[in-house]
Amino acid sequence: MLRKVDKHSGIPAYIQIVNMIKSEVLLGNLQKGDQLPTVRDLQNIFDVNINTVLKALERLKAEGYIEAEQGVGYFIKRDVYIDQKIIETIRECVSKLKDDHIDFYTAMLIFEEVWKNG
């Protein structure tokens, strides 16, 4: 879901935009060939300067997620398939973490350690 960037998160706004669009691709909400909203619409959605949107779009182009058609707009360039079983496993894990009152940043630290040592 595309939403306003968190201007107090410490993460640059353009990176937040890149991550939101990537997430939509990873979750299958945006698929190959889908057109992104116009740059002006993205500016309003994210509540940022137009240059921030353009910087994010350039990053996504460089990473191969999107392509631009002159005068037409930006389109998703590739599909990234994640097995729905994996997403469901993650949802279950997140639910358990929340039930145990473990905050996001602690969960990420645990995830990172398990990833490195697993």
N, C-alpha and C positions, 0 to 999 in steps of 0.2 A: 504494500500500500504506500503510495507516494504521499508524503506529508511535509509540513514545515520542518526545516532543519532546526536542531537544538543549538542555538547560538551560545549556550553556556556549557556545552559538553567538553570543550577543549579540543574537539576534532574539527579540522577545517571543514567549512560548509561544503566545498566542492567534493571532498572525500565522502561526506555523509550522503550527498546526492548520488555519487558513483555507487556507493554501497546499497542504497535503496533500490536503484535500478537493477543492479546485479541480483539482489535478493528476489526481485520480481521475476527475473529470468530464471533463477535457480528454482523457484517455487512453481514455475510453469504459468505464472500469471501473464507474463509477456513472452511471446514465442516468435520464432524466426518469421520475419516479414511484417510483424506488427509495427505500426507507426507510433512513435512517441508523440505526446502533445507538442504543440508548437513551443518554440523557445520562450515566447512571451507567456504562454500558459504555464510552462514549467517555472518561470520566474515567479508567477503568482502562487503556484502550488507550494513551492519551497520557501517563498517569502525572502528571496535573496536578490542581489544585484544581477543583472543580465550577464555580466562578465563571469560571475561565479558559475552560472548555468553553462555558459560556453566552455569554460575551463573543464567542467565535469564531462561534458559531451566529448571534448577533445580527448580526454583521458580514456573514456569508454571506447572511442574510435581506435585509439592506439592499442588498447587491449583486445580489440577485435569483437567487442560486444555489439557495437552499432556501426552503421554506415550512413552517410549523408547523400541525399540526392539533391543536387542544386535546385533551389526554388521549390522543392517539394517537401522536404523535411528529413527527419532522422528515423531510421528503421532498425529493428533488432536484426542483427546479422547472423546470429547462431543460436542454436538450441543447446542448452546444457541440461542433460537428463540426470536427475537424482531419483533413485528408486523411492517410491512412496513409502516403502517399509522403513527406510532410513529416516525419512521425515517423521513418520509416526513414532519411531523409537526416540527421536529427539524430543518430540512433544511430550511423550511419557516421562522422559528424564527431566525436562523442564518443569512439568507438573509436580514431580516428586521433590525437586529442589525447592520450588515455591512452597510446597506443603511443609517442608522442613525449615522454612524461613531463611534460605540461603540466597543472598543477593546476587545479582548478575555478575558483578566484578569478582566476587569470590568464586562463583561457578566457573568463570573464565580462567581464573588461576588454577583451579582444580583440573579443568579440561586441558590446559596447556601442560601441566605436569604429567597427567596421564598420557597425553599424546607423545611427549618426549620419552617417557619411560615405558610405554606400552609396546 
